[in-house]
Amino acid sequence: MITVLIVDDQPVVRAGLSVVLDAEPDFQVLGQAADGAEAARLTAELSPDVVCMDVRMPGTDGITATREIVASGSTARVLILTTFDIDEYVFAALEAGASGFLLKGAEEAVIAQAIRSVAAGGGTLDQRITHKVITEFAQRSSAPRGGTEPGTVTRGALGREPLAPQTPALTPRETEVLRLITQGLSNAEIGESLVVEVTTVKYHVQSILMKTQSRDRLQAAIWGLRHGIAGEDPR
């Protein structure tokens, strides 16, 4: 069962989304919040798996609330649901640690699948928001200095904090897997591309998340793009 907290300043939106999600057999809506401050408080109290977060709200906005939730050490994943597809909102949401960004106009099935993906440690971006958004986001951030090679990177998941000295570098295979993650491939697609079992891919993904100090695949993809681990989409 995936537990969800819905955050939006419009009661009708909260109610509508709650009805949609409650109709799914694997979802349970734990509560609703009308602003970011209430969202942070309820996340701490209820420990939902996923927080569906609006961006623009009176008082504490969704980006600030996302940053607070992530900084608190909560295991909740934040999925931004907004009517605005402005690049700056996408960049700010990713910088704050959101695991996904979806426009409210998305179909109900798409929203449900996005929540499942985020809850499972994946990441999602609305199809109307091109992959270039992530690439530009990565390029905007400060790249490692001194020509560090991808296999020897020692910076944290978002380039802010160094990894612990004892943390090993990514192996060649992990670098391959991360390159495919940046292209948006699923575990099954990565396994097919590298001709390995899905269980093997999952093992490498978990190792990558640990080494890059990433909360999920989307954050790992950002880390990879920032450190030059990307390539042509083979599909």
Sine and cosine of phi, psi and omega as CSV:
sin_phi,cos_phi,sin_psi,cos_psi,sin_omega,cos_omega
0.00,0.00,0.79,-0.61,0.02,-1.00
-0.99,-0.12,0.87,-0.50,-0.01,-1.00
-1.00,-0.06,0.63,-0.78,-0.15,-0.99
-0.73,-0.68,0.62,-0.79,0.16,-0.99
-0.91,-0.42,0.78,-0.63,-0.02,-1.00
-0.97,-0.23,0.79,-0.62,-0.05,-1.00
-0.82,-0.58,0.90,-0.44,0.03,-1.00
-0.28,-0.96,0.59,-0.81,-0.04,-1.00
-0.99,0.16,-0.14,0.99,0.01,-1.00
-0.98,-0.20,0.90,-0.43,-0.02,-1.00
-0.82,0.58,-0.63,0.78,-0.03,-1.00
-0.91,0.42,-0.57,0.82,0.02,-1.00
-0.94,0.35,-0.70,0.71,0.02,-1.00
-0.87,0.50,-0.72,0.69,-0.03,-1.00
-0.90,0.43,-0.69,0.72,-0.02,-1.00
-0.89,0.45,-0.71,0.71,0.00,-1.00
-0.92,0.39,-0.58,0.81,0.03,-1.00
-0.88,0.47,-0.68,0.73,0.02,-1.00
-0.89,0.45,-0.69,0.72,-0.01,-1.00
-0.88,0.47,-0.71,0.70,-0.06,-1.00
-0.96,0.28,-0.61,0.80,0.02,-1.00
-0.90,0.43,-0.38,0.93,0.02,-1.00
-0.97,0.25,-0.27,0.96,0.03,-1.00
-0.99,0.13,0.73,-0.68,-0.07,-1.00
-0.91,0.42,-0.36,0.93,-0.05,-1.00
-0.96,-0.28,0.21,0.98,0.00,-1.00
-0.91,-0.42,0.55,-0.83,0.15,-0.99
-0.67,-0.74,0.88,-0.47,0.03,-1.00
-0.99,0.13,0.91,-0.42,-0.05,-1.00
-0.99,0.13,-0.47,0.88,-0.05,-1.00
0.00,-1.00,0.03,-1.00,-0.01,-1.00
-0.71,-0.70,0.53,-0.85,0.03,-1.00
-0.73,-0.68,0.56,-0.83,-0.06,-1.00
-0.99,-0.15,-0.16,0.99,0.04,-1.00
-0.40,-0.92,0.10,-0.99,-0.08,-1.00
-0.91,0.42,-0.61,0.79,-0.01,-1.00
-0.89,0.45,-0.70,0.72,0.02,-1.00
-0.92,0.40,-0.57,0.82,0.02,-1.00
-0.89,0.46,-0.71,0.70,0.01,-1.00
-0.89,0.45,-0.66,0.75,-0.01,-1.00
-0.91,0.41,-0.73,0.68,-0.02,-1.00
-0.93,0.36,-0.52,0.85,0.06,-1.00
-0.89,0.45,-0.67,0.74,0.02,-1.00
-0.92,0.40,-0.60,0.80,-0.05,-1.00
-0.98,0.21,-0.66,0.75,-0.16,-0.99
-0.99,-0.16,-0.34,0.94,-0.02,-1.00
0.78,0.63,0.85,0.53,0.02,-1.00
-0.95,0.32,0.35,-0.94,0.08,-1.00
-0.96,0.27,-0.63,0.78,-0.06,-1.00
-0.70,-0.71,0.68,-0.74,0.10,-1.00
-0.94,-0.35,0.90,-0.44,0.07,-1.00
-1.00,0.06,0.95,-0.31,-0.24,-0.97
-0.92,-0.40,0.81,-0.59,0.15,-0.99
-0.97,0.23,0.33,-0.94,-0.03,-1.00
-1.00,-0.06,-0.86,0.51,-0.11,-0.99
-1.00,-0.06,0.94,-0.34,0.03,-1.00
-0.63,-0.78,0.49,-0.87,0.05,-1.00
-0.91,0.42,0.49,-0.87,-0.04,-1.00
0.98,0.22,-0.79,-0.61,0.01,-1.00
-0.98,0.20,0.86,-0.50,-0.04,-1.00
-0.99,0.17,0.10,-0.99,-0.07,-1.00
-0.92,0.40,-0.57,0.82,0.00,-1.00
-0.92,0.40,-0.71,0.70,0.02,-1.00
-0.89,0.46,-0.68,0.73,0.00,-1.00
-0.90,0.45,-0.64,0.76,0.03,-1.00
-0.87,0.48,-0.71,0.71,0.00,-1.00
-0.88,0.48,-0.65,0.76,0.00,-1.00
-0.92,0.39,-0.66,0.75,0.00,-1.00
-0.90,0.45,-0.71,0.70,0.01,-1.00
-0.91,0.43,-0.69,0.72,-0.03,-1.00
-0.91,0.41,-0.43,0.90,-0.03,-1.00
-0.96,0.28,-0.22,0.97,-0.03,-1.00
1.00,0.02,0.15,0.99,0.01,-1.00
-0.88,0.48,0.56,-0.83,0.06,-1.00
-1.00,0.08,-0.07,1.00,0.00,-1.00
-0.91,0.42,0.65,-0.76,0.09,-1.00
-0.99,-0.12,0.62,-0.79,-0.02,-1.00
-0.96,-0.28,0.83,-0.56,0.10,-1.00
-0.94,-0.35,0.91,-0.41,0.00,-1.00
-0.97,0.22,0.82,-0.57,0.08,-1.00
-0.87,-0.49,0.91,-0.42,-0.10,-1.00
-0.56,-0.83,0.36,-0.93,0.07,-1.00
-1.00,0.06,-0.11,0.99,-0.08,-1.00
-0.96,-0.27,0.79,-0.61,0.03,-1.00
-0.95,-0.32,0.41,0.91,0.01,-1.00
-0.89,0.45,0.74,-0.68,-0.06,-1.00
-0.77,0.64,-0.67,0.74,-0.08,-1.00
-0.88,0.47,-0.56,0.83,0.04,-1.00
-0.92,0.38,-0.65,0.76,0.02,-1.00
-0.89,0.45,-0.75,0.66,-0.01,-1.00
-0.87,0.50,-0.72,0.69,-0.03,-1.00
-0.90,0.44,-0.63,0.78,0.00,-1.00
-0.91,0.42,-0.70,0.72,0.01,-1.00
-0.91,0.41,-0.66,0.75,0.02,-1.00
-0.88,0.47,-0.59,0.81,-0.02,-1.00
-0.96,0.29,-0.29,0.96,0.04,-1.00
0.95,-0.32,0.26,0.97,0.04,-1.00
-0.90,0.43,0.53,-0.85,0.00,-1.00
-1.00,-0.09,-0.09,1.00,0.01,-1.00
-0.17,-0.99,0.31,-0.95,-0.04,-1.00
-0.60,-0.80,0.87,-0.49,-0.07,-1.00
-0.69,-0.73,0.62,-0.79,0.04,-1.00
-0.99,0.11,0.60,-0.80,-0.07,-1.00
-0.89,0.46,-0.34,0.94,0.00,-1.00
-0.97,0.25,-0.05,1.00,-0.02,-1.00
-0.90,0.44,0.47,-0.88,0.02,-1.00
-0.91,0.42,0.44,-0.90,-0.04,-1.00
-0.83,0.56,-0.66,0.75,-0.01,-1.00
-0.90,0.44,-0.57,0.82,0.01,-1.00
-0.93,0.37,-0.68,0.74,0.03,-1.00
-0.89,0.47,-0.71,0.71,-0.01,-1.00
-0.88,0.48,-0.69,0.73,-0.01,-1.00
-0.93,0.38,-0.58,0.81,0.03,-1.00
-0.89,0.45,-0.66,0.75,0.03,-1.00
-0.89,0.45,-0.68,0.73,0.02,-1.00
-0.89,0.46,-0.68,0.74,-0.01,-1.00
-0.89,0.45,-0.71,0.70,0.00,-1.00
-0.90,0.43,-0.67,0.74,0.00,-1.00
-0.89,0.45,-0.51,0.86,-0.03,-1.00
-1.00,0.09,0.05,1.00,0.01,-1.00
1.00,-0.07,0.15,0.99,0.06,-1.00
-1.00,0.00,-0.18,-0.98,0.05,-1.00
-0.64,-0.77,0.36,-0.93,-0.01,-1.00
-0.56,-0.83,0.62,-0.78,0.14,-0.99
-0.78,-0.62,0.65,-0.76,0.02,-1.00
-0.81,0.59,0.65,-0.76,-0.02,-1.00
-0.88,0.48,-0.36,0.93,0.04,-1.00
-0.99,0.17,-0.10,1.00,0.07,-1.00
-0.95,-0.31,0.97,-0.26,-0.13,-0.99
-0.89,0.45,0.35,-0.94,0.03,-1.00
-0.86,0.51,-0.36,0.93,0.01,-1.00
-0.88,0.47,-0.42,0.91,0.01,-1.00
-0.88,0.48,-0.73,0.69,0.01,-1.00
-0.90,0.43,-0.68,0.73,-0.02,-1.00
-0.87,0.49,-0.72,0.69,0.01,-1.00
-0.91,0.42,-0.61,0.79,0.03,-1.00
-0.86,0.50,-0.70,0.71,-0.01,-1.00
-0.91,0.42,-0.64,0.77,-0.04,-1.00
-0.94,0.34,-0.48,0.88,0.01,-1.00
-0.92,0.39,-0.51,0.86,-0.06,-1.00
-0.98,0.18,0.40,-0.91,-0.02,-1.00
-0.92,0.39,0.81,-0.59,0.04,-1.00
-0.99,0.15,0.37,-0.93,0.03,-1.00
-0.88,0.48,0.62,-0.79,-0.02,-1.00
-1.00,-0.07,0.36,-0.93,0.08,-1.00
1.00,0.07,0.21,0.98,0.08,-1.00
0.93,0.38,0.56,0.83,-0.01,-1.00
-0.88,0.47,0.73,-0.69,0.02,-1.00
-0.98,0.20,0.50,-0.86,-0.01,-1.00
-0.80,0.60,-0.59,0.80,-0.05,-1.00
-0.96,0.27,-0.14,0.99,-0.05,-1.00
-0.82,-0.57,0.28,0.96,-0.01,-1.00
-0.89,0.46,0.65,-0.76,0.01,-1.00
-0.77,-0.64,0.33,0.94,0.04,-1.00
-1.00,-0.04,0.29,-0.96,-0.04,-1.00
-0.96,0.26,0.02,-1.00,-0.15,-0.99
-0.85,0.52,-0.57,0.82,0.01,-1.00
-0.90,-0.43,0.39,0.92,0.09,-1.00
0.96,0.27,0.22,0.98,-0.07,-1.00
-0.99,-0.14,-0.69,0.72,-0.13,-0.99
-0.87,-0.49,0.66,-0.75,0.02,-1.00
-0.95,0.31,0.53,-0.85,0.11,-0.99
-0.93,0.36,0.38,-0.93,0.03,-1.00
-0.88,0.48,0.56,-0.83,-0.06,-1.00
-0.81,0.58,-0.54,0.84,-0.07,-1.00
-0.99,0.14,-0.10,0.99,-0.03,-1.00
-0.95,0.32,0.84,-0.55,-0.03,-1.00
-0.95,0.32,0.36,-0.93,0.05,-1.00
-0.97,0.24,0.25,-0.97,0.06,-1.00
-0.91,0.42,0.65,-0.76,0.07,-1.00
-0.97,0.22,0.28,-0.96,0.06,-1.00
-0.82,0.58,-0.65,0.76,0.00,-1.00
-0.93,0.38,-0.65,0.76,0.04,-1.00
-0.90,0.44,-0.59,0.81,0.05,-1.00
-0.90,0.43,-0.64,0.77,0.06,-1.00
-0.88,0.47,-0.72,0.69,-0.01,-1.00
-0.89,0.45,-0.69,0.72,-0.01,-1.00
-0.90,0.44,-0.61,0.79,0.03,-1.00
-0.87,0.50,-0.65,0.76,0.01,-1.00
-0.95,0.30,-0.52,0.85,0.08,-1.00
-0.90,0.45,-0.65,0.76,0.00,-1.00
-0.90,0.43,-0.34,0.94,0.03,-1.00
-1.00,0.01,-0.02,1.00,0.06,-1.00
1.00,0.06,0.24,0.97,-0.02,-1.00
-0.97,0.25,0.56,-0.83,0.07,-1.00
-0.99,0.16,0.15,-0.99,0.04,-1.00
-0.85,0.52,-0.66,0.75,0.00,-1.00
-0.89,0.45,-0.67,0.74,0.00,-1.00
-0.93,0.37,-0.61,0.80,0.05,-1.00
-0.90,0.43,-0.69,0.72,0.02,-1.00
-0.86,0.50,-0.66,0.75,0.02,-1.00
-0.91,0.41,-0.66,0.75,-0.02,-1.00
-0.91,0.41,-0.64,0.77,-0.06,-1.00
-0.99,-0.10,-0.05,1.00,-0.01,-1.00
0.85,0.53,0.81,0.59,0.07,-1.00
-0.69,-0.72,0.26,-0.96,0.01,-1.00
-0.94,0.33,0.47,-0.88,0.02,-1.00
-0.87,0.49,-0.59,0.81,0.02,-1.00
-0.88,0.47,-0.58,0.81,0.05,-1.00
-0.92,0.39,-0.66,0.75,0.03,-1.00
-0.88,0.47,-0.70,0.71,0.00,-1.00
-0.86,0.51,-0.64,0.77,0.03,-1.00
-0.88,0.48,-0.71,0.71,-0.01,-1.00
-0.92,0.39,-0.62,0.78,0.00,-1.00
-0.89,0.46,-0.71,0.71,0.01,-1.00
-0.88,0.47,-0.63,0.78,0.02,-1.00
-0.91,0.42,-0.65,0.76,0.02,-1.00
-0.89,0.45,-0.70,0.71,0.01,-1.00
-0.87,0.50,-0.65,0.76,-0.01,-1.00
-0.92,0.39,-0.73,0.68,-0.08,-1.00
-0.93,0.36,-0.57,0.82,-0.02,-1.00
-1.00,-0.03,0.00,1.00,-0.01,-1.00
0.83,0.55,0.66,0.75,0.00,-1.00
-0.99,-0.13,0.62,-0.79,0.02,-1.00
-0.97,0.25,-0.49,0.87,-0.05,-1.00
-0.34,-0.94,-0.03,-1.00,-0.07,-1.00
-0.90,0.44,-0.60,0.80,-0.01,-1.00
-0.90,0.44,-0.70,0.71,0.03,-1.00
-0.91,0.41,-0.58,0.82,0.05,-1.00
-0.91,0.41,-0.62,0.78,0.03,-1.00
-0.89,0.46,-0.67,0.74,0.04,-1.00
-0.88,0.48,-0.71,0.71,0.03,-1.00
-0.85,0.53,-0.72,0.70,-0.02,-1.00
-0.89,0.45,-0.69,0.73,0.00,-1.00
-0.91,0.42,-0.60,0.80,0.01,-1.00
-0.91,0.41,-0.46,0.89,-0.08,-1.00
-0.95,-0.30,0.37,0.93,0.13,-0.99
0.98,0.21,0.26,0.96,0.01,-1.00
-0.99,-0.13,1.00,-0.02,-0.01,-1.00
-0.35,-0.94,0.25,-0.97,0.01,-1.00
-0.25,-0.97,-0.09,-1.00,0.00,-1.00
-0.95,0.31,0.63,-0.78,0.06,-1.00
-0.94,0.34,0.87,-0.49,-0.09,-1.00
-0.97,0.25,-0.16,0.99,-0.08,-1.00
-0.99,0.16,0.00,0.00,0.00,0.00
